[in-house]
Amino acid sequence: MRAMNQRNMAASVRARLLKRARETQHLGIAEIPHVEAAFRDICAVELDDGIRFQPDSVYAEEIRKEANYSGVRVTLIGILDGARCPMQVDVGFGDAVTPGPEAVDYPVLLPDMPAPRLRAYPRYTVIAEKLEALVSLGIANSRMKDYFDLWILSRWTDFDGELLCRAIHATFERRRTPLPDGVPFGLSDEFAQDRQKQTQWQAFLRKNALDELLLSEVVAVLRVFLSPPLDALRQAAAFTQTWHARNGWTSSSEESGR
């Protein structure tokens, strides 16, 4: 029930965000009072979806994930059938979205409710952002969800190598993060075998009720997936291969020979 409530809440927030999109799109920096006021107005929007948000519960504060990245974290309360459902929304500005936002229909639980249509990060930018954190944080990286997300994307999604290189380059340049000289520590066996990292990984799996999965296996897959585009960028070389979720990186000649 809790998961369903959170899903309903997320869809409802997004529907209200659409109604206020034109009024909030000009926020160019993380201005806390403006963001807080915008979310109070968003919470006041009435929709016939059984969910009521409390404008007075909105609270915004600055977040800093890295020294060169800032944003605003918004917390608020939604009411669904008498149940109080806390929500958190992180708002960031200035990300290098490459190749550009994609239009997606956000799934809904009730069949008679229209699916909100949103502009979302392309999967290439998702990979680039999580990879940049993996490289810049190194052993200090406790974001085990990033590893899981990268693993899921690599196992279920195909990628154009050239586009992925463009996204990685844009994100690293935006964050002013230098490319690693070789395999980044976050993709090394040493990282995967670190006792603290394994403890954090097991805690992540338990918290999300996920099946047993070795961190070493995840890191090994990500090393195969992410090392070639990083190598190409470091060498300023063209990278025209395609990642296939089932077969890994393949060249156009290999694909034509199948």
KEROVO-392083 format. One line per field, with one value per residue (C-alpha): residue number from 1; residue in three letters; chain; x, y, z. Coordinates in Angstrom, 2 decimals. Each point is the difference from the previous one (the first is absolute). Layout:
<pts>
seq = c(NUM/...)
type = c(ALA/...)
mol = c(A/...)
x = c(X/...)
y = c(Y/...)
z = c(Z/...)
</pts>
This chain:
<pts>
seq = c(1/2/3/4/5/6/7/8/9/10/11/12/13/14/15/16/17/18/19/20/21/22/23/24/25/26/27/28/29/30/31/32/33/34/35/36/37/38/39/40/41/42/43/44/45/46/47/48/49/50/51/52/53/54/55/56/57/58/59/60/61/62/63/64/65/66/67/68/69/70/71/72/73/74/75/76/77/78/79/80/81/82/83/84/85/86/87/88/89/90/91/92/93/94/95/96/97/98/99/100/101/102/103/104/105/106/107/108/109/110/111/112/113/114/115/116/117/118/119/120/121/122/123/124/125/126/127/128/129/130/131/132/133/134/135/136/137/138/139/140/141/142/143/144/145/146/147/148/149/150/151/152/153/154/155/156/157/158/159/160/161/162/163/164/165/166/167/168/169/170/171/172/173/174/175/176/177/178/179/180/181/182/183/184/185/186/187/188/189/190/191/192/193/194/195/196/197/198/199/200/201/202/203/204/205/206/207/208/209/210/211/212/213/214/215/216/217/218/219/220/221/222/223/224/225/226/227/228/229/230/231/232/233/234/235/236/237/238/239/240/241/242/243/244/245/246/247/248/249/250/251/252/253/254/255/256/257/258)
type = c(MET/ARG/ALA/MET/ASN/GLN/ARG/ASN/MET/ALA/ALA/SER/VAL/ARG/ALA/ARG/LEU/LEU/LYS/ARG/ALA/ARG/GLU/THR/GLN/HIS/LEU/GLY/ILE/ALA/GLU/ILE/PRO/HIS/VAL/GLU/ALA/ALA/PHE/ARG/ASP/ILE/CYS/ALA/VAL/GLU/LEU/ASP/ASP/GLY/ILE/ARG/PHE/GLN/PRO/ASP/SER/VAL/TYR/ALA/GLU/GLU/ILE/ARG/LYS/GLU/ALA/ASN/TYR/SER/GLY/VAL/ARG/VAL/THR/LEU/ILE/GLY/ILE/LEU/ASP/GLY/ALA/ARG/CYS/PRO/MET/GLN/VAL/ASP/VAL/GLY/PHE/GLY/ASP/ALA/VAL/THR/PRO/GLY/PRO/GLU/ALA/VAL/ASP/TYR/PRO/VAL/LEU/LEU/PRO/ASP/MET/PRO/ALA/PRO/ARG/LEU/ARG/ALA/TYR/PRO/ARG/TYR/THR/VAL/ILE/ALA/GLU/LYS/LEU/GLU/ALA/LEU/VAL/SER/LEU/GLY/ILE/ALA/ASN/SER/ARG/MET/LYS/ASP/TYR/PHE/ASP/LEU/TRP/ILE/LEU/SER/ARG/TRP/THR/ASP/PHE/ASP/GLY/GLU/LEU/LEU/CYS/ARG/ALA/ILE/HIS/ALA/THR/PHE/GLU/ARG/ARG/ARG/THR/PRO/LEU/PRO/ASP/GLY/VAL/PRO/PHE/GLY/LEU/SER/ASP/GLU/PHE/ALA/GLN/ASP/ARG/GLN/LYS/GLN/THR/GLN/TRP/GLN/ALA/PHE/LEU/ARG/LYS/ASN/ALA/LEU/ASP/GLU/LEU/LEU/LEU/SER/GLU/VAL/VAL/ALA/VAL/LEU/ARG/VAL/PHE/LEU/SER/PRO/PRO/LEU/ASP/ALA/LEU/ARG/GLN/ALA/ALA/ALA/PHE/THR/GLN/THR/TRP/HIS/ALA/ARG/ASN/GLY/TRP/THR/SER/SER/SER/GLU/GLU/SER/GLY/ARG)
mol = c(A/A/A/A/A/A/A/A/A/A/A/A/A/A/A/A/A/A/A/A/A/A/A/A/A/A/A/A/A/A/A/A/A/A/A/A/A/A/A/A/A/A/A/A/A/A/A/A/A/A/A/A/A/A/A/A/A/A/A/A/A/A/A/A/A/A/A/A/A/A/A/A/A/A/A/A/A/A/A/A/A/A/A/A/A/A/A/A/A/A/A/A/A/A/A/A/A/A/A/A/A/A/A/A/A/A/A/A/A/A/A/A/A/A/A/A/A/A/A/A/A/A/A/A/A/A/A/A/A/A/A/A/A/A/A/A/A/A/A/A/A/A/A/A/A/A/A/A/A/A/A/A/A/A/A/A/A/A/A/A/A/A/A/A/A/A/A/A/A/A/A/A/A/A/A/A/A/A/A/A/A/A/A/A/A/A/A/A/A/A/A/A/A/A/A/A/A/A/A/A/A/A/A/A/A/A/A/A/A/A/A/A/A/A/A/A/A/A/A/A/A/A/A/A/A/A/A/A/A/A/A/A/A/A/A/A/A/A/A/A/A/A/A/A/A/A/A/A/A/A/A/A/A/A/A/A/A/A)
x = c(0.00/2.86/1.57/-3.34/-0.50/3.44/-0.71/-3.33/1.66/2.75/-2.47/-2.16/2.93/1.06/-3.50/-0.03/3.50/-1.25/-2.65/2.65/2.81/-0.29/0.13/3.10/2.10/1.89/1.67/3.62/1.66/-0.90/-1.85/-1.53/-2.82/-1.13/0.06/-1.84/-2.69/-0.38/-0.52/-2.58/-1.92/0.41/-1.41/-3.03/-0.94/-3.14/-0.25/-2.67/2.44/-0.70/3.27/0.29/3.30/0.56/1.47/1.03/2.13/2.35/3.58/3.00/3.71/3.24/1.74/3.54/1.01/3.41/1.93/-1.10/-3.62/-2.87/-3.73/-3.07/-1.58/-3.74/-1.93/-3.77/-2.94/-2.74/-3.22/-1.40/-3.12/0.99/3.58/2.85/2.56/3.28/1.59/3.38/0.83/3.55/0.20/3.23/1.06/2.49/0.56/1.50/-2.95/1.30/-1.32/-3.04/-3.12/-2.28/-3.79/-1.30/-3.45/0.16/-1.87/-3.14/-1.67/-3.62/-1.05/-2.40/2.67/1.97/3.74/2.03/2.33/3.38/3.34/2.54/3.74/1.17/1.56/3.36/0.05/-1.09/3.02/2.33/-1.14/0.34/3.36/1.32/-0.97/1.65/3.23/0.12/-1.00/2.12/0.12/-2.17/-2.91/-2.84/-2.61/-0.65/-3.20/2.12/1.80/-3.27/-1.54/3.03/-0.08/-3.73/0.44/2.93/-1.90/-3.28/0.84/2.02/2.25/1.56/3.68/0.46/-2.99/1.15/3.44/-1.60/-2.09/2.97/2.18/-2.70/-0.63/3.67/0.68/-2.98/1.16/3.64/0.93/3.13/-0.19/1.67/3.43/-1.11/-2.73/-1.58/0.25/-3.78/0.15/2.90/0.04/1.47/-3.13/-2.32/1.86/0.17/-1.73/-1.82/-1.26/-1.28/-1.81/-1.57/-0.98/-1.68/-1.87/-1.23/-1.24/-1.85/-1.57/-1.40/-0.94/2.23/1.28/3.53/2.54/3.75/1.52/3.04/-2.23/-1.62/3.35/1.39/-2.93/0.31/3.73/-0.66/-2.80/1.65/3.75/-0.05/-1.76/2.23/3.08/-1.20/-0.61/3.39/1.69/-2.21/-0.93/-3.25/-2.19/-2.63/-0.82/-3.45/-0.76/-2.47/-1.40/0.51/3.24/1.99/1.90/-0.07/1.27/-2.09/2.00/-0.77/-3.70/-0.13/1.67/-2.71)
y = c(0.00/2.35/-0.52/0.64/3.16/1.30/-0.80/1.83/2.96/0.20/-0.06/2.62/2.35/-0.33/0.78/3.18/0.89/-0.07/2.59/2.33/-0.73/3.25/2.07/-1.72/-0.66/3.29/-0.87/0.00/-0.59/-1.80/2.86/-1.54/2.53/-0.18/-3.80/-0.20/2.42/-1.88/-3.32/1.55/1.13/-3.46/-1.62/2.28/-1.25/-2.12/-3.27/-2.66/-2.77/-0.54/1.59/3.26/1.76/2.36/3.32/0.95/-3.14/1.07/0.55/0.66/0.01/0.05/-3.24/-0.43/-3.32/1.11/3.24/1.12/-1.07/1.52/-0.42/0.23/-2.84/0.37/-2.03/-0.02/-2.06/-1.60/-1.48/-3.16/-1.47/1.45/-1.27/2.52/-0.61/1.95/0.88/1.35/1.73/1.00/2.91/0.55/2.61/0.14/-3.69/-0.82/-1.91/-1.91/-0.64/1.88/-0.59/-2.87/0.02/-2.85/-1.05/-0.57/-3.22/0.33/-2.55/0.87/-0.83/2.96/2.56/1.66/-0.70/3.19/0.70/1.25/1.14/-2.40/-0.51/-2.19/-3.27/1.24/2.86/-2.32/-2.19/3.01/1.56/-3.23/-0.77/3.46/-0.57/-3.43/1.53/3.11/-1.63/-3.15/-1.96/2.67/-0.94/-1.46/0.38/-3.70/0.77/1.59/-3.30/-1.89/2.50/-0.15/-3.80/-0.12/2.43/-1.97/-3.29/1.20/2.87/0.49/3.06/1.83/0.34/3.38/1.52/-1.46/1.55/3.36/-0.20/-1.04/2.78/2.64/-1.07/-0.28/3.39/1.55/-1.44/0.84/-3.60/-1.29/-3.31/-2.83/-1.14/-3.63/-2.08/2.24/-1.26/-0.26/-2.69/-1.92/-3.38/1.75/2.15/-2.99/-2.03/2.78/-1.17/3.28/0.13/-3.56/0.90/3.04/-2.13/-2.66/2.70/1.46/-3.40/-0.65/3.45/-0.40/-3.69/-0.96/-3.45/-0.93/1.52/0.24/3.48/-1.55/-1.27/3.41/1.81/-2.51/0.61/3.78/-0.14/-1.72/2.47/3.30/-0.47/0.07/3.39/1.44/-1.29/1.53/3.38/-0.01/-0.78/2.47/-2.89/-0.70/-2.61/-1.39/-3.29/-0.91/-1.48/-2.86/-1.02/-3.69/0.10/3.01/2.35/-0.89/1.80/0.63/-2.64/-2.59/0.85/-0.26/-3.40/-1.48)
z = c(0.00/0.83/-3.44/-1.70/2.04/-1.00/-3.65/0.17/1.68/-2.60/-2.89/1.67/0.63/-3.63/-1.22/2.05/-1.16/-3.58/0.84/1.44/-2.46/-1.94/3.17/1.44/-3.09/0.26/3.32/-1.09/3.37/3.21/1.67/3.10/0.62/-3.64/-0.04/3.31/-1.19/-3.28/1.79/2.34/-3.07/-1.53/3.14/-0.19/-3.48/0.27/-1.91/0.31/0.87/3.69/1.11/1.91/0.60/2.91/-1.21/3.55/0.26/-2.80/1.14/-2.25/0.77/-1.95/-0.85/-1.22/-1.49/-1.19/0.37/-3.47/0.18/1.91/0.12/2.18/2.00/0.54/2.56/0.30/1.28/-2.07/1.35/-1.61/1.60/3.35/-0.17/0.28/-2.75/0.26/-3.33/-1.07/-3.28/-0.97/-2.45/-1.93/-2.53/-2.84/-0.73/-3.40/-1.48/-3.02/-2.64/1.38/2.10/-1.01/0.20/2.17/1.20/3.75/0.94/2.13/2.25/-0.77/-3.60/-0.26/0.90/-2.82/0.01/0.57/-2.92/1.22/-1.34/1.49/0.07/-2.88/1.14/-1.33/2.50/2.81/-0.76/-0.25/3.29/1.97/-1.61/0.90/3.64/-0.10/-1.31/2.18/3.30/-0.21/3.25/1.67/-2.25/2.06/-2.75/-0.54/-1.87/-2.74/-0.50/-0.14/-2.43/-2.29/0.10/-0.84/-2.90/-1.38/0.21/-1.51/-2.36/-3.18/-0.40/-2.92/0.89/-1.66/1.82/3.29/-0.46/-0.72/3.17/2.15/-1.43/0.57/3.59/0.97/-1.57/1.79/3.34/-0.77/0.73/-1.76/-1.81/1.92/-1.18/-0.08/1.58/2.66/3.57/0.17/-2.70/1.50/1.72/3.04/0.31/-0.47/2.64/2.57/3.17/0.60/-3.60/0.26/3.22/-1.67/-3.00/2.13/1.92/-3.30/-1.18/3.29/0.12/-3.52/0.36/-2.94/-0.83/0.99/-2.38/0.51/-0.15/-1.72/-2.84/-0.42/-0.08/-2.52/-2.37/0.36/-0.67/-3.34/-0.77/0.98/-0.55/-3.85/-0.31/2.73/-1.83/-3.28/1.62/1.71/-3.33/-1.93/-2.28/-1.81/1.64/-2.37/1.67/1.28/3.38/-0.11/3.36/-0.77/-1.99/1.23/-2.31/-3.70/-3.08/-3.11/-1.89/2.66/-0.15/-3.81/0.15/2.17)
</pts>
